[in-house]
Amino acid sequence: MKITAKIIFLAAFALICSCSQKKNANVILSNDSSADSVSQILNNSTITAYRDGNKLWELNSQEIMQMTDDNKIKANPVKLTIFSDSSKVSAILTADSGIANERTDSLFVWGNVEINAHGGEKLTGQTLEWRKNEQILVSDDFVELRSADGEIIRGRGFRAAQDFEWWDFSNEVSGNFPSIEAEFDKEE
C-alpha cells in the first residue's frame, strides 16, 4: 500500500502542478515589447484640429494608434484633409501609413503618397513630411507634380506651401511642359 499511496500522491502532485502552469488568457508582455508603448487604438476614426472655430486639418484612418513613450500617433492608412484659413479644403493627402510627431508638430507619411490640391495640382511620391507650424510640404525623395494646366515636373528635394501657392525642386528636375512647347510652336 505504501507504493500505491506514493503513486496517488505523485499523480495528484503532478496534476496540481500542471494546473498551476496553465496559461492565462491575459498575457503580460515583457518591458521590451513594442506593445507597451501603445496607450490607445482607434479603429475607423477621425481626428480634427480647430483654431478660433475654423478647421485646420482632419485625419481619417482605419487604425490610429496613440504611442505613449514618444508622443506619436501612427495611422494606417492616412487621409489628411488640410483646410485654408476659411475652413475650405486646401489639399487632400493620402498615403499607406503615417506618423504624427507632437514634438516637431509634423506628419511624416510613406507609401503611395498622393496630394490633390484645391487648385488642381496633383503630387505623387513615396514619402512626404507635412510641417504644420511652417505650413509646408517637404520630400527628399523623387516626386512628380502635375499642374492644373497639364505640366509635369519631376525631381528631388521638393518643398511647397501646403496650399501649393508656391513650390520648388532642388535637384534632378525634369518634366513635360505642353504650354511652353505650344508657345515655341507659335513662334516658329
C-alpha positions in Angstrom: 0.0 0.0 0.0 2.9 2.4 0.5 3.7 2.2 -3.2 0.1 2.8 -4.2 -0.2 5.8 -1.8 3.1 7.2 -3.2 1.8 6.8 -6.8 -1.5 8.5 -5.9 0.3 11.3 -4.1 2.7 11.8 -7.1 -0.1 11.7 -9.6 -2.1 14.3 -7.5 1.0 16.5 -7.2 1.7 16.3 -10.9 -2.0 17.2 -11.6 -1.8 20.2 -9.3 1.5 21.4 -10.8 0.2 21.1 -14.4 -3.0 23.1 -13.5 -1.0 25.9 -11.9 1.1 26.2 -15.1 -1.9 26.6 -17.3 -1.6 29.8 -19.4 -3.8 32.7 -18.5 -5.7 34.4 -21.3 -4.4 37.8 -20.0 -0.8 37.7 -21.1 1.5 40.4 -19.7 4.2 41.3 -22.2 7.8 41.9 -21.3 9.1 45.5 -20.9 10.9 45.4 -24.2 7.7 44.7 -26.2 6.6 47.4 -28.6 3.0 46.9 -27.4 3.9 48.5 -24.0 4.0 52.0 -25.7 0.5 51.9 -27.2 -2.0 53.7 -25.0 -5.0 53.7 -27.4 -6.0 52.1 -30.7 -8.9 53.7 -32.5 -10.5 52.0 -35.5 -12.2 53.8 -38.3 -11.7 57.2 -36.6 -11.3 60.9 -37.4 -9.2 63.5 -35.5 -9.9 67.1 -36.3 -8.0 70.2 -35.2 -9.6 73.6 -34.9 -8.4 77.2 -34.2 -10.8 80.0 -33.5 -13.7 77.9 -34.8 -12.0 77.1 -38.1 -11.0 73.7 -39.1 -7.2 73.4 -39.6 -6.9 69.7 -40.6 -8.7 66.4 -40.3 -7.1 63.0 -40.2 -9.2 59.9 -41.2 -7.8 56.4 -40.8 -8.8 52.8 -40.4 -6.4 52.4 -37.5 -4.9 55.2 -35.3 -2.5 54.2 -32.5 -1.5 56.7 -29.8 2.0 55.9 -28.6 2.7 56.9 -25.0 6.5 56.6 -25.0 7.3 59.1 -27.8 4.1 61.2 -28.1 3.5 60.0 -31.6 0.3 58.9 -33.4 0.6 56.2 -36.0 -2.1 55.9 -38.7 -2.7 53.2 -41.3 -3.8 54.3 -44.0 -3.7 58.1 -43.9 -6.3 60.5 -45.4 -5.4 64.0 -44.3 -7.6 67.0 -45.3 -5.8 70.4 -44.9 -8.0 73.4 -44.7 -7.3 77.1 -45.5 -8.0 79.9 -43.1 -11.7 80.0 -44.0 -12.2 76.2 -43.4 -12.2 75.5 -47.2 -10.4 72.4 -48.4 -6.9 73.4 -49.4 -5.4 69.9 -50.1 -6.2 66.2 -49.5 -3.2 64.0 -48.8 -3.4 60.1 -48.8 -0.7 57.5 -48.0 -0.4 54.0 -46.9 1.0 54.9 -43.4 2.0 57.9 -41.3 3.4 59.0 -38.0 2.5 62.4 -36.4 5.1 63.7 -34.1 3.8 66.1 -31.4 7.3 67.4 -30.5 8.1 68.5 -34.1 4.4 69.2 -34.9 4.8 67.3 -38.2 3.3 64.3 -40.0 5.6 62.0 -42.0 3.8 59.7 -44.5 5.0 57.0 -46.7 3.8 54.5 -49.3 1.8 55.6 -52.3 1.7 59.3 -51.3 -0.7 61.4 -53.2 -1.8 65.0 -52.7 -4.7 66.6 -54.6 -4.6 70.4 -54.1 -7.6 72.7 -54.5 -6.0 74.5 -57.4 -5.8 71.2 -59.5 -2.2 70.3 -58.7 -1.5 66.6 -58.0 1.7 65.4 -56.3 2.7 61.7 -56.2 5.7 60.1 -54.5 6.7 57.6 -51.8 7.5 59.8 -48.8 6.5 63.3 -47.7 6.5 65.4 -44.5 3.9 68.0 -43.6 5.3 70.6 -41.2 2.2 72.0 -39.6 3.7 75.1 -38.0 5.5 76.1 -41.1 2.5 75.1 -43.3 4.8 73.4 -45.8 5.2 70.1 -47.5 8.7 68.6 -47.9 10.2 65.5 -49.5 13.8 64.5 -50.1 12.7 61.6 -52.3 11.7 61.6 -56.0 8.2 63.2 -56.6 6.1 64.1 -59.5 3.9 67.2 -59.7 1.2 67.6 -62.3 -0.1 71.2 -62.6 -3.7 72.1 -63.4 -2.7 73.1 -66.9 -1.1 69.7 -67.7 2.6 70.4 -67.0 4.5 67.5 -65.4 7.6 68.3 -63.2 9.7 65.5 -61.6 12.6 65.9 -59.2 14.0 65.5 -55.7 14.2 68.0 -52.9 10.6 69.1 -53.1 9.2 71.9 -51.0 5.8 73.6 -51.3 3.3 75.7 -49.4 0.5 73.4 -48.1 -1.9 75.1 -50.4 0.6 75.0 -53.4 0.7 78.8 -53.7 4.4 78.2 -54.3 6.6 75.1 -54.8 10.2 74.2 -55.9 12.6 71.4 -56.5 16.2 71.4 -55.6 17.8 68.8 -57.9 17.3 66.2 -60.7 14.5 68.2 -62.2 12.9 67.2 -65.5 9.4 67.5 -67.0 7.0 67.9 -69.8 5.7 71.5 -70.4 3.0 71.5 -73.0 2.1 75.2 -72.5 5.7 76.3 -73.1 6.1 73.9 -76.1 2.9 75.4 -77.6 4.4 78.9 -77.3 7.6 77.8 -79.0 5.5 76.2 -81.8 3.6 79.5 -82.3 6.8 81.5 -82.8 8.2 79.1 -85.5 
